[in-house]
């Protein structure tokens, strides 16, 4: 292909390239080399010219960045034309694979290659081809596919190198099976477990067992609250008691007692004497009120011991 000299400031870095960020040290080393010895003409930047004329760097982001930093007026580029027909998702996935392959000399973060591989597979590129392009075995690609669906916090810690892919896979599978809910706490348990994958996975399993035991304890104590009075009755999560076959929720009781309190306050503040007070109190069904108070008192007495046990389990 023909090599053309191009002003590096006219080149646009590919925002969707496999690498999530440039290696600052590598850029600095290249800049020093270019200042000392000039740009290596045998290493042209590979560029794609898009239908709108934009020049996208396909391979050579570090070299382009270094050239711009030291103010080189032009650098050698190999430019290929891209038509609208070429811009299918599958063609873009193939381009990402080529970019990843050409940058294998640099250390990729784990999720960079996993993202490229998964997107290529989803676009219909055979897993054998994907594996060959990025220098991985088919089994390794298959094992890593679950990490594409991992929570962001797990991907971040994996990229930082604090946990291995084995540990990240193990945690992700636990979350996918609904054994765990708290990502942050799970990662903390894994990191406290040790530096090896085996120790970290064991710590995660122990935490999952702890969570399961806690949930079982809460369910057991919740079942204790299902008295004979409420069995077989469709209940509300805020149910306080059942009276005359009817459910009384916290909202019902609050409304009822608020009305009673308002009436009593009117009685206490009334300047009209007992006659007016009696008229106000007639609006309250005192018999039902008395029954309600007795029902609530009895329910509270029966549940007092269970509540203590429930709190002990819930706060464990």
Residue frames as qw, qx, qy, qz and C-alpha x, y, z in Angstrom:
[[0.000, 0.886, 0.464, 0.000, 0.00, 0.00, 0.00],
 [0.357, 0.614, -0.028, 0.704, 1.05, 3.56, -0.63],
 [0.466, -0.488, -0.433, 0.598, 2.41, 5.51, 2.33],
 [0.097, 0.797, 0.227, 0.551, 1.25, 9.11, 2.69],
 [0.332, -0.013, -0.439, 0.835, 2.63, 11.85, 4.98],
 [0.304, -0.720, -0.496, -0.378, -0.12, 13.33, 7.18],
 [0.093, -0.518, 0.371, -0.765, -0.22, 15.99, 9.90],
 [0.301, -0.156, -0.903, 0.264, -0.79, 13.92, 13.10],
 [0.175, 0.199, 0.435, -0.860, -3.13, 16.61, 14.43],
 [0.545, 0.131, -0.334, -0.758, -5.56, 15.69, 11.64],
 [0.468, -0.020, -0.880, -0.075, -5.78, 12.12, 12.86],
 [0.619, -0.421, 0.122, -0.651, -8.57, 11.06, 15.21],
 [0.035, -0.234, 0.941, -0.241, -7.99, 8.33, 17.80],
 [0.528, -0.240, -0.703, -0.412, -10.53, 5.54, 17.70],
 [0.422, -0.417, 0.391, -0.704, -12.70, 5.96, 20.82],
 [0.914, -0.101, 0.100, -0.380, -13.98, 2.39, 20.51],
 [0.518, 0.485, -0.700, 0.082, -10.60, 0.71, 20.21],
 [0.794, -0.247, -0.552, 0.061, -10.01, -2.33, 22.47],
 [0.467, -0.029, -0.474, 0.746, -7.69, -0.49, 24.85],
 [0.235, -0.830, -0.502, 0.062, -9.62, 1.50, 27.45],
 [0.151, -0.968, 0.106, 0.171, -6.74, 3.99, 27.87],
 [0.632, 0.649, -0.340, 0.253, -3.29, 4.74, 26.47],
 [0.821, -0.334, -0.180, 0.427, -0.14, 3.68, 28.31],
 [0.048, -0.997, 0.061, 0.029, 1.35, 7.02, 29.48],
 [0.555, -0.584, 0.491, 0.333, 4.83, 5.55, 29.95],
 [0.664, 0.238, 0.585, 0.401, 4.81, 4.10, 26.44],
 [0.295, 0.905, 0.249, 0.180, 3.75, 7.46, 24.99],
 [0.281, -0.917, 0.241, 0.149, 6.55, 9.19, 26.91],
 [0.657, -0.303, 0.572, 0.387, 9.18, 6.68, 25.71],
 [0.581, 0.521, 0.510, 0.363, 8.07, 7.05, 22.09],
 [0.095, 0.990, 0.094, 0.050, 8.14, 10.84, 22.35],
 [0.435, -0.751, 0.408, 0.284, 11.73, 10.76, 23.66],
 [0.669, 0.006, 0.623, 0.405, 12.76, 8.37, 20.87],
 [0.442, 0.753, 0.411, 0.263, 11.15, 10.58, 18.19],
 [0.100, -0.986, 0.097, 0.093, 12.89, 13.67, 19.55],
 [0.512, -0.590, 0.543, 0.308, 16.25, 11.93, 19.52],
 [0.411, -0.107, 0.791, 0.440, 16.13, 9.83, 16.36],
 [0.368, 0.185, -0.358, -0.838, 13.08, 11.12, 14.48],
 [0.812, 0.101, 0.274, -0.506, 10.01, 9.14, 13.51],
 [0.413, -0.180, 0.862, 0.231, 10.71, 5.55, 12.42],
 [0.464, 0.355, -0.333, -0.740, 9.56, 5.54, 8.78],
 [0.315, 0.071, -0.926, -0.197, 9.23, 1.75, 8.84],
 [0.060, -0.363, -0.850, 0.376, 6.36, 2.00, 11.36],
 [0.179, -0.241, -0.286, -0.910, 3.57, 3.93, 9.59],
 [0.367, 0.154, 0.603, -0.692, 0.28, 4.55, 11.34],
 [0.026, 0.281, 0.881, 0.379, -2.61, 2.57, 9.89],
 [0.229, 0.268, 0.242, -0.904, -5.56, 4.84, 9.19],
 [0.229, 0.484, 0.824, 0.188, -9.11, 4.37, 7.93],
 [0.093, 0.050, -0.131, -0.986, -10.67, 7.20, 5.95],
 [0.279, 0.430, 0.780, -0.359, -14.37, 7.25, 6.80],
 [0.306, 0.612, 0.627, 0.373, -17.12, 8.19, 4.30],
 [0.062, -0.971, -0.230, 0.035, -17.27, 11.71, 5.80],
 [0.458, 0.751, -0.262, 0.397, -13.49, 12.19, 5.33],
 [0.534, -0.750, 0.332, -0.203, -12.51, 11.66, 8.97],
 [0.575, 0.449, -0.666, 0.157, -9.16, 9.93, 9.41],
 [0.800, -0.514, 0.136, -0.278, -9.50, 7.30, 12.17],
 [0.068, 0.593, -0.796, 0.101, -6.34, 5.70, 13.61],
 [0.925, -0.065, -0.274, -0.256, -6.76, 1.95, 13.34],
 [0.899, -0.227, -0.119, 0.355, -3.26, 1.06, 14.57],
 [0.532, 0.285, -0.115, 0.789, -0.79, 3.52, 16.04],
 [0.305, -0.879, -0.294, -0.217, -2.60, 5.54, 18.72],
 [0.655, -0.625, 0.004, 0.426, 0.50, 5.76, 20.91],
 [0.550, 0.051, 0.307, 0.775, 2.72, 6.87, 18.01],
 [0.075, 0.707, 0.404, 0.576, 0.17, 9.47, 16.91],
 [0.457, -0.862, -0.219, 0.004, -0.17, 10.87, 20.44],
 [0.671, -0.434, 0.119, 0.589, 3.61, 11.06, 20.87],
 [0.435, 0.309, 0.373, 0.759, 4.04, 12.82, 17.51],
 [0.118, -0.836, -0.338, -0.415, 1.43, 15.44, 18.43],
 [0.607, -0.742, -0.136, 0.251, 3.08, 15.97, 21.84],
 [0.568, -0.388, 0.233, 0.688, 6.48, 16.85, 20.37],
 [0.257, 0.777, 0.022, -0.574, 5.00, 18.82, 17.45],
 [0.403, -0.071, 0.739, 0.535, 5.99, 16.70, 14.44],
 [0.353, 0.372, -0.152, -0.845, 4.51, 18.33, 11.29],
 [0.807, 0.231, -0.279, -0.467, 3.77, 15.00, 9.58],
 [0.480, -0.321, 0.813, -0.074, 4.09, 11.25, 10.03],
 [0.246, 0.155, -0.821, -0.492, 3.83, 8.30, 7.58],
 [0.604, 0.121, 0.533, -0.581, 0.36, 6.74, 7.28],
 [0.010, -0.081, -0.905, -0.418, -1.21, 3.90, 5.35],
 [0.421, 0.210, 0.269, -0.840, -4.74, 5.04, 4.53],
 [0.052, 0.214, 0.930, 0.294, -7.57, 2.75, 3.46],
 [0.366, -0.141, -0.179, -0.902, -10.94, 4.00, 2.26],
 [0.127, 0.239, 0.904, -0.331, -14.04, 2.87, 4.11],
 [0.284, -0.247, -0.489, -0.787, -17.46, 2.89, 2.45],
 [0.590, -0.228, 0.245, -0.734, -20.87, 2.86, 4.10],
 [0.894, 0.051, -0.360, -0.264, -21.20, -0.76, 3.04],
 [0.560, 0.265, -0.676, 0.399, -18.10, -1.66, 5.07],
 [0.133, -0.351, 0.493, -0.785, -19.51, -0.23, 8.29],
 [0.767, -0.320, -0.452, -0.325, -21.50, -3.28, 9.39],
 [0.627, -0.668, 0.303, -0.263, -21.30, -4.37, 13.02],
 [0.973, -0.046, 0.149, 0.172, -19.52, -7.53, 11.92],
 [0.625, 0.584, -0.100, 0.508, -16.87, -5.58, 10.00],
 [0.178, -0.813, 0.281, -0.478, -16.35, -3.31, 13.00],
 [0.853, -0.450, 0.246, -0.102, -15.96, -6.37, 15.25],
 [0.902, 0.241, 0.038, 0.356, -13.33, -7.75, 12.85],
 [0.300, 0.764, -0.186, 0.540, -11.50, -4.42, 12.95],
 [0.520, -0.733, 0.287, -0.332, -11.44, -4.51, 16.77],
 [0.963, -0.166, 0.170, 0.123, -9.92, -7.98, 16.65],
 [0.709, 0.496, -0.045, 0.498, -7.21, -6.76, 14.31],
 [0.052, -0.829, 0.231, -0.506, -6.51, -3.80, 16.58],
 [0.765, -0.565, 0.261, -0.166, -6.23, -6.07, 19.60],
 [0.952, 0.093, 0.104, 0.273, -3.92, -8.42, 17.72],
 [0.516, 0.655, -0.110, 0.541, -1.62, -5.61, 16.54],
 [0.195, -0.764, 0.304, -0.535, -1.36, -4.28, 20.11],
 [0.926, -0.294, -0.237, 0.002, -0.53, -7.60, 21.76],
 [0.590, 0.306, -0.376, 0.646, 3.00, -6.31, 22.38],
 [0.169, -0.411, 0.322, -0.836, 1.40, -4.00, 24.97],
 [0.059, -0.162, -0.916, 0.361, -0.28, -5.38, 28.06],
 [0.386, -0.408, -0.439, -0.702, -4.05, -5.38, 27.72],
 [0.407, -0.184, 0.572, -0.688, -6.30, -5.15, 30.75],
 [0.242, 0.108, 0.964, -0.026, -8.32, -8.39, 31.13],
 [0.399, 0.608, 0.564, -0.391, -11.68, -6.81, 30.30],
 [0.229, 0.638, -0.341, -0.651, -10.30, -5.12, 27.14],
 [0.129, 0.222, -0.894, -0.367, -9.74, -8.45, 25.40],
 [0.191, 0.316, 0.896, -0.245, -12.86, -10.02, 26.91],
 [0.352, 0.641, 0.260, -0.631, -15.03, -7.19, 25.53],
 [0.277, 0.529, -0.553, -0.581, -13.48, -7.44, 22.05],
 [0.018, 0.075, -0.987, -0.141, -13.84, -11.23, 21.95],
 [0.256, 0.422, 0.783, -0.379, -17.46, -11.26, 23.16],
 [0.377, 0.649, 0.059, -0.659, -18.60, -8.55, 20.74],
 [0.224, 0.416, -0.735, -0.485, -16.95, -10.40, 17.85],
 [0.066, 0.109, 0.991, -0.031, -18.67, -13.66, 18.82],
 [0.304, 0.545, 0.570, -0.534, -22.03, -11.88, 19.13],
 [0.380, 0.640, -0.213, -0.632, -21.58, -10.54, 15.58],
 [0.929, 0.302, 0.079, -0.201, -21.22, -14.08, 14.25],
 [0.359, 0.677, -0.640, 0.066, -17.44, -14.48, 14.08],
 [0.903, -0.125, -0.411, -0.008, -16.56, -18.06, 14.99],
 [0.605, -0.776, 0.177, -0.026, -15.00, -18.51, 18.41],
 [0.877, -0.052, 0.213, 0.428, -12.06, -20.42, 16.88],
 [0.460, 0.634, 0.111, 0.612, -11.18, -17.39, 14.73],
 [0.293, -0.896, 0.045, -0.331, -11.55, -15.03, 17.70],
 [0.817, -0.525, 0.174, 0.162, -9.27, -17.21, 19.81],
 [0.789, 0.186, 0.193, 0.553, -6.62, -17.37, 17.09],
 [0.236, 0.814, 0.096, 0.522, -6.71, -13.60, 16.50],
 [0.286, -0.841, 0.230, -0.397, -6.01, -12.67, 20.11],
 [0.379, 0.444, -0.762, 0.280, -3.79, -15.62, 20.97],
 [0.504, -0.255, 0.591, -0.576, -6.11, -17.42, 23.40],
 [0.021, 0.057, 0.991, 0.121, -7.43, -20.97, 23.53],
 [0.402, -0.373, -0.549, -0.631, -11.07, -21.63, 22.70],
 [0.559, -0.478, -0.650, 0.190, -11.63, -22.89, 26.26],
 [0.314, -0.249, -0.285, 0.871, -10.17, -19.68, 27.72],
 [0.175, -0.146, -0.283, -0.932, -12.51, -17.59, 25.56],
 [0.530, -0.421, -0.650, -0.345, -15.50, -19.72, 26.62],
 [0.525, -0.403, -0.581, 0.474, -14.59, -19.50, 30.31],
 [0.208, -0.175, -0.141, 0.952, -14.23, -15.71, 30.12],
 [0.117, -0.423, -0.556, -0.706, -17.56, -15.06, 28.40],
 [0.412, -0.676, -0.604, 0.092, -19.41, -14.94, 31.73],
 [0.400, -0.411, -0.187, 0.798, -17.28, -11.95, 32.75],
 [0.057, 0.280, 0.399, 0.871, -18.82, -9.87, 29.97],
 [0.428, -0.625, -0.488, -0.433, -22.00, -9.93, 32.09],
 [0.540, -0.282, -0.537, 0.583, -20.21, -9.20, 35.38],
 [0.169, -0.936, -0.284, 0.121, -21.24, -6.18, 37.50],
 [0.372, 0.845, -0.153, 0.352, -19.11, -3.10, 36.80],
 [0.436, -0.791, 0.392, -0.174, -17.47, -3.20, 40.24],
 [0.893, -0.159, 0.394, 0.146, -16.15, -6.72, 39.57],
 [0.714, 0.596, 0.111, 0.350, -14.76, -5.69, 36.18],
 [0.029, 0.926, -0.228, 0.299, -13.00, -2.71, 37.76],
 [0.617, -0.626, 0.472, -0.063, -11.31, -4.77, 40.48],
 [0.909, 0.154, 0.326, 0.211, -10.34, -7.42, 37.90],
 [0.534, 0.767, -0.010, 0.356, -8.70, -4.78, 35.69],
 [0.219, -0.887, 0.333, -0.234, -6.81, -3.41, 38.70],
 [0.561, 0.373, -0.717, 0.178, -5.23, -6.83, 39.25],
 [0.350, -0.407, 0.589, -0.604, -6.53, -7.27, 42.82],
 [0.775, 0.024, 0.566, -0.280, -8.48, -10.40, 41.89],
 [0.197, -0.192, 0.834, 0.478, -7.85, -13.05, 39.26],
 [0.490, 0.043, -0.474, -0.730, -10.19, -13.98, 36.43],
 [0.416, -0.166, -0.894, 0.027, -10.96, -17.21, 38.29],
 [0.085, -0.336, -0.627, 0.698, -12.15, -15.27, 41.33],
 [0.283, 0.235, -0.084, -0.926, -14.07, -12.78, 39.17],
 [0.469, -0.042, -0.732, -0.492, -15.82, -15.64, 37.34],
 [0.319, -0.249, -0.868, 0.287, -16.70, -17.32, 40.64],
 [0.052, 0.342, 0.423, -0.837, -18.23, -14.15, 42.10],
 [0.359, 0.170, -0.341, -0.852, -20.12, -13.37, 38.89],
 [0.441, -0.125, -0.845, -0.275, -21.64, -16.85, 38.78],
 [0.176, -0.321, -0.760, 0.537, -22.76, -16.45, 42.40],
 [0.203, 0.341, 0.158, -0.904, -24.55, -13.23, 41.53],
 [0.410, 0.104, -0.593, -0.685, -26.10, -14.71, 38.40],
 [0.439, -0.233, -0.866, -0.049, -27.54, -17.54, 40.53],
 [0.404, -0.684, -0.126, -0.594, -28.91, -14.98, 43.04],
 [0.753, -0.306, -0.475, 0.336, -26.83, -16.39, 45.91],
 [0.408, -0.326, -0.203, 0.828, -25.47, -12.90, 46.59],
 [0.145, 0.888, 0.422, 0.112, -26.79, -9.34, 46.35],
 [0.214, -0.950, 0.106, 0.200, -24.12, -6.98, 47.75],
 [0.777, 0.531, -0.132, 0.312, -21.26, -6.65, 45.21],
 [0.070, 0.803, -0.389, 0.446, -19.13, -4.29, 47.32],
 [0.648, -0.536, 0.455, -0.294, -19.28, -6.46, 50.43],
 [0.981, 0.125, 0.142, 0.044, -18.58, -9.63, 48.43],
 [0.606, 0.653, -0.244, 0.382, -15.46, -8.07, 46.91],
 [0.233, -0.748, 0.451, -0.428, -14.32, -6.98, 50.37],
 [0.876, -0.285, 0.352, -0.166, -14.71, -10.55, 51.64],
 [0.905, 0.380, -0.007, 0.192, -12.75, -11.88, 48.65],
 [0.348, 0.752, -0.341, 0.443, -9.86, -9.43, 49.13],
 [0.453, -0.640, 0.477, -0.397, -9.69, -10.18, 52.85],
 [0.985, -0.050, 0.103, -0.126, -9.63, -13.89, 52.08],
 [0.697, -0.363, 0.435, 0.440, -6.08, -13.76, 50.71],
 [0.116, 0.646, -0.427, -0.622, -4.06, -13.21, 47.55],
 [0.111, -0.088, 0.927, 0.349, -4.64, -16.59, 45.90],
 [0.492, -0.091, -0.454, -0.737, -7.70, -17.42, 43.78],
 [0.533, -0.230, -0.814, 0.022, -8.42, -20.47, 45.92],
 [0.231, -0.273, -0.590, 0.724, -8.46, -18.43, 49.15],
 [0.219, 0.107, -0.035, -0.969, -10.57, -15.66, 47.62],
 [0.536, -0.133, -0.629, -0.548, -13.14, -18.10, 46.21],
 [0.458, -0.271, -0.800, 0.277, -13.33, -19.88, 49.58],
 [0.051, -0.221, -0.389, 0.893, -14.00, -16.54, 51.31],
 [0.399, 0.016, -0.298, -0.867, -16.79, -15.79, 48.82],
 [0.554, -0.196, -0.777, -0.228, -18.36, -19.22, 49.39],
 [0.319, -0.269, -0.704, 0.575, -18.24, -18.70, 53.17],
 [0.144, 0.170, 0.142, -0.964, -19.94, -15.33, 52.79],
 [0.493, -0.068, -0.548, -0.672, -22.62, -16.82, 50.49],
 [0.499, -0.267, -0.818, 0.105, -23.32, -19.49, 53.16],
 [0.152, -0.242, -0.497, 0.819, -23.54, -16.78, 55.81],
 [0.317, 0.071, -0.156, -0.933, -26.04, -14.81, 53.72],
 [0.545, -0.150, -0.718, -0.406, -28.11, -17.94, 53.06],
 [0.399, -0.276, -0.779, 0.398, -28.20, -18.78, 56.79],
 [0.025, 0.199, 0.291, -0.935, -29.27, -15.25, 57.66],
 [0.441, 0.000, -0.377, -0.814, -32.09, -15.30, 55.10],
 [0.537, -0.207, -0.810, -0.118, -33.25, -18.71, 56.34],
 [0.259, -0.258, -0.659, 0.657, -33.29, -17.40, 59.90],
 [0.210, 0.138, 0.058, -0.966, -35.33, -14.37, 58.93],
 [0.530, -0.089, -0.590, -0.603, -37.84, -16.53, 57.05],
 [0.463, -0.232, -0.832, 0.198, -38.16, -18.87, 60.02],
 [0.099, -0.287, -0.500, 0.811, -38.86, -15.98, 62.36],
 [0.335, 0.061, -0.230, -0.912, -41.29, -14.41, 59.88],
 [0.511, -0.182, -0.776, -0.321, -43.21, -17.69, 59.79],
 [0.280, -0.256, -0.756, 0.534, -43.55, -17.46, 63.56],
 [0.161, 0.187, 0.177, -0.953, -45.63, -14.31, 63.08],
 [0.461, -0.089, -0.591, -0.655, -48.25, -16.19, 61.03],
 [0.316, -0.045, 0.737, -0.596, -50.70, -16.88, 63.86],
 [0.199, 0.357, 0.912, 0.041, -53.80, -19.00, 63.60],
 [0.204, 0.715, 0.377, -0.553, -55.74, -15.74, 63.30],
 [0.243, 0.713, -0.296, -0.587, -54.06, -14.77, 60.01],
 [0.307, -0.145, 0.883, 0.323, -53.55, -18.18, 58.37],
 [0.301, 0.452, 0.807, 0.232, -55.41, -18.52, 55.11],
 [0.123, 0.909, 0.306, -0.256, -56.12, -14.79, 54.99],
 [0.578, 0.550, 0.106, 0.594, -54.57, -12.63, 52.26],
 [0.466, -0.741, -0.193, 0.443, -52.40, -10.27, 54.30],
 [0.297, 0.920, -0.086, 0.239, -50.70, -6.94, 53.72],
 [0.676, 0.228, -0.411, 0.567, -46.98, -6.53, 54.47],
 [0.009, -0.367, 0.343, -0.865, -47.97, -3.80, 56.95],
 [0.638, -0.455, -0.535, -0.315, -50.63, -5.95, 58.67],
 [0.149, -0.472, 0.555, -0.668, -51.02, -5.14, 62.37],
 [0.316, 0.036, 0.866, -0.387, -53.87, -7.47, 63.30],
 [0.269, -0.243, -0.747, -0.558, -57.09, -9.10, 62.14],
 [0.220, 0.152, 0.605, -0.750, -60.39, -8.11, 63.75],
 [0.627, 0.419, 0.410, -0.514, -63.81, -9.53, 62.88],
 [0.768, 0.305, 0.516, 0.225, -62.24, -11.26, 59.89],
 [0.400, 0.900, 0.053, 0.161, -60.87, -8.01, 58.49],
 [0.724, 0.070, -0.127, 0.675, -57.24, -7.00, 58.06],
 [0.165, -0.981, -0.069, 0.078, -56.05, -3.89, 59.87],
 [0.713, 0.366, -0.106, 0.589, -52.85, -2.47, 58.43],
 [0.431, -0.285, -0.255, 0.817, -50.59, 0.06, 60.05],
 [0.021, -0.185, -0.249, -0.950, -52.24, 2.76, 57.93],
 [0.457, -0.535, -0.591, -0.394, -55.75, 1.68, 59.04],
 [0.596, -0.522, -0.483, 0.373, -54.79, 1.74, 62.70],
 [0.329, -0.122, -0.073, 0.934, -53.00, 5.08, 62.43],
 [0.181, -0.353, -0.386, -0.833, -56.03, 6.65, 60.76],
 [0.559, -0.560, -0.589, -0.167, -58.36, 5.22, 63.39],
 [0.577, -0.481, -0.367, 0.549, -56.28, 6.36, 66.35],
 [0.221, 0.071, 0.090, 0.968, -55.60, 9.77, 64.78],
 [0.325, -0.511, -0.454, -0.654, -59.35, 10.28, 64.59],
 [0.634, -0.579, -0.495, 0.133, -59.72, 9.25, 68.24],
 [0.506, -0.247, -0.195, 0.803, -56.90, 11.57, 69.29],
 [0.025, 0.278, 0.251, 0.927, -58.40, 14.48, 67.33],
 [0.473, -0.593, -0.502, -0.416, -61.80, 13.91, 68.97],
 [0.649, -0.517, -0.405, 0.385, -60.32, 13.74, 72.46],
 [0.374, -0.047, -0.032, 0.926, -58.32, 16.92, 71.83],
 [0.189, -0.458, -0.362, -0.789, -61.52, 18.67, 70.77],
 [0.609, -0.606, -0.507, -0.065, -63.14, 17.47, 73.97],
 [0.606, -0.369, -0.281, 0.646, -60.31, 18.83, 76.10],
 [0.229, -0.039, 0.092, 0.968, -60.27, 22.20, 74.36],
 [0.130, -0.579, -0.635, -0.494, -64.06, 22.62, 74.04],
 [0.044, -0.114, 0.354, -0.927, -65.53, 25.66, 75.85],
 [0.557, -0.225, -0.350, -0.719, -69.03, 24.23, 75.52],
 [0.542, -0.330, 0.574, -0.518, -68.83, 21.78, 78.39],
 [0.389, -0.100, 0.915, -0.043, -69.84, 18.15, 78.72],
 [0.656, 0.521, 0.402, -0.370, -72.84, 18.41, 76.43],
 [0.500, 0.751, -0.342, -0.260, -70.68, 19.22, 73.44],
 [0.104, -0.502, 0.859, 0.007, -68.13, 16.63, 74.53],
 [0.594, 0.119, 0.763, -0.225, -70.76, 13.92, 74.60],
 [0.666, 0.665, 0.104, -0.323, -71.86, 14.90, 71.08],
 [0.286, 0.717, -0.616, -0.158, -68.30, 14.49, 69.84],
 [0.256, -0.326, 0.903, -0.115, -67.73, 11.16, 71.55],
 [0.736, 0.295, 0.480, -0.376, -70.95, 9.74, 70.11],
 [0.606, 0.676, -0.301, -0.292, -69.24, 9.82, 66.70],
 [0.149, 0.495, -0.854, 0.052, -66.76, 7.20, 67.88],
 [0.877, -0.154, -0.372, -0.264, -67.79, 3.58, 68.08],
 [0.292, -0.684, 0.579, -0.335, -66.41, 3.04, 71.57],
 [0.911, -0.129, 0.362, -0.153, -67.18, -0.67, 71.58],
 [0.856, 0.475, -0.032, 0.200, -65.19, -1.25, 68.41],
 [0.172, 0.813, -0.420, 0.364, -62.42, 0.97, 69.70],
 [0.599, -0.538, 0.521, -0.284, -62.24, -1.05, 72.87],
 [0.961, 0.117, 0.252, -0.003, -62.16, -4.32, 70.91],
 [0.634, 0.698, -0.203, 0.265, -59.41, -2.95, 68.70],
 [0.124, -0.769, 0.520, -0.351, -57.28, -1.96, 71.71],
 [0.797, -0.312, 0.479, -0.193, -57.75, -5.39, 73.27],
 [0.918, 0.374, 0.102, 0.083, -56.86, -7.12, 70.00],
 [0.418, 0.775, -0.341, 0.328, -53.71, -5.04, 69.59],
 [0.394, -0.672, 0.532, -0.331, -52.68, -5.62, 73.21],
 [0.912, -0.103, 0.384, -0.102, -53.14, -9.37, 72.93],
 [0.813, 0.550, -0.041, 0.187, -51.23, -9.49, 69.64],
 [0.145, 0.823, -0.433, 0.339, -48.36, -7.44, 71.10],
 [0.621, -0.523, 0.527, -0.252, -48.10, -9.75, 74.12],
 [0.952, 0.125, 0.280, 0.002, -48.00, -12.87, 71.94],
 [0.719, 0.631, -0.049, 0.288, -45.38, -11.42, 69.61],
 [0.235, -0.926, 0.286, -0.068, -43.03, -9.82, 72.15],
 [0.706, -0.415, 0.539, 0.196, -40.74, -12.83, 72.53],
 [0.759, 0.406, 0.416, 0.294, -40.74, -13.54, 68.78],
 [0.261, 0.952, -0.017, 0.159, -39.79, -9.92, 68.03],
 [0.419, -0.781, 0.455, 0.087, -36.74, -10.19, 70.31],
 [0.759, -0.077, 0.589, 0.265, -35.65, -13.37, 68.51],
 [0.598, 0.706, 0.313, 0.215, -36.30, -11.80, 65.08],
 [0.033, 0.980, -0.192, 0.042, -34.20, -8.75, 65.90],
 [0.597, -0.566, 0.540, 0.176, -31.35, -10.99, 67.10],
 [0.736, 0.212, 0.559, 0.317, -31.31, -12.87, 63.79],
 [0.416, 0.863, 0.229, 0.173, -31.83, -9.77, 61.63],
 [0.067, -0.957, 0.278, -0.056, -28.93, -7.93, 63.29],
 [0.863, -0.305, 0.325, 0.238, -26.57, -10.91, 63.30]]
